[in-house]
């Protein structure tokens, strides 16, 4: 699907409002569902750079980077994303979810 968007963007740059960060979030979630982790990680990077992302977006970004298994840079990006997710997590976050975040962060080290 992203390839179709990219092809349309090249043909008609103003046809789709892809400058909206929420589009990158939806595309990233779709890429994760399709197990295209490297592509999802790049889309999450763009989304978090251009929006006020929530803790769960950073959590998903960390998972995408970790699953991409693209070397040290990907591992570092996953670690940063998990740390950002923990920093942005609400005080009332379920302890099981917080534990999972801490476990994922520890595993990437």
C-alpha positions in Angstrom: 0.0 0.0 0.0 2.8 2.4 0.8 4.3 1.7 -2.6 1.1 2.8 -4.2 1.1 6.0 -2.1 4.7 6.7 -3.1 4.0 6.1 -6.8 1.0 8.5 -6.6 3.1 11.0 -4.8 5.8 10.9 -7.5 3.1 11.3 -10.2 1.0 14.0 -8.5 2.8 15.5 -5.5 -0.3 17.4 -4.3 -2.8 14.6 -4.8 -2.5 13.2 -1.2 -1.9 15.1 2.0 0.9 12.8 3.1 2.5 15.6 5.1 0.0 14.9 7.8 1.8 12.9 10.5 -1.2 10.7 11.3 -1.0 9.2 7.8 2.5 8.0 8.7 1.1 6.4 11.9 -1.6 4.5 10.0 0.9 3.4 7.3 3.4 2.3 10.0 0.7 0.2 11.8 -0.1 -1.4 8.5 3.5 -2.1 7.7 3.9 -3.7 11.2 0.8 -5.9 10.6 2.4 -7.0 7.3 5.7 -7.8 9.1 7.6 -5.1 7.2 9.4 -3.9 10.3 12.1 -1.8 8.6 9.5 0.2 6.7 7.3 0.5 9.8 10.3 1.8 11.8 11.0 4.5 9.2 7.4 5.6 9.2 7.3 5.7 13.0 10.5 7.7 12.9 8.8 10.3 10.7 5.6 10.3 12.7 7.3 10.9 16.0 9.5 13.5 14.5 6.6 15.6 13.2 3.9 15.1 15.8 3.3 15.0 19.5 3.4 11.2 19.7 2.0 9.3 22.6 3.7 6.7 24.7 2.2 3.8 22.8 3.4 5.2 19.5 6.9 5.2 20.9 6.4 1.7 22.2 5.3 0.5 18.7 8.3 2.3 17.2 10.6 0.5 19.6 9.1 -2.9 18.6 9.4 -2.1 14.9 13.1 -1.1 15.3 13.9 -4.2 17.4 12.1 -6.5 15.0 13.9 -4.9 12.0 17.1 -6.4 13.3 19.1 -3.9 11.2 22.2 -3.8 13.5 23.4 -1.5 16.2 21.6 1.6 14.9 18.3 -0.2 14.9 18.9 -1.5 18.4 19.8 2.0 19.6 16.7 3.4 18.1 14.6 0.7 19.8 16.2 1.5 23.1 15.5 5.2 22.8 11.9 4.6 21.8 11.3 2.3 24.7 12.8 4.9 27.1 10.7 7.6 25.5 7.6 5.4 25.9 8.4 5.0 29.6 9.0 8.7 30.1 5.6 9.6 28.4 3.6 6.7 30.0 0.8 7.9 32.3 1.1 7.3 36.0 -1.9 5.0 35.9 -0.5 2.7 33.2 -1.2 -0.9 33.9 1.7 -2.5 35.7 1.8 -5.4 33.3 2.3 -3.0 30.4 4.9 -1.1 32.2 6.7 -4.3 33.1 6.6 -5.4 29.4 8.1 -2.0 28.4 10.9 -2.4 30.9 11.5 -6.0 29.8 11.7 -5.0 26.1 14.1 -2.2 27.0 16.3 -4.6 29.0 16.3 -7.2 26.3 17.6 -4.8 23.7 20.6 -4.0 25.8 
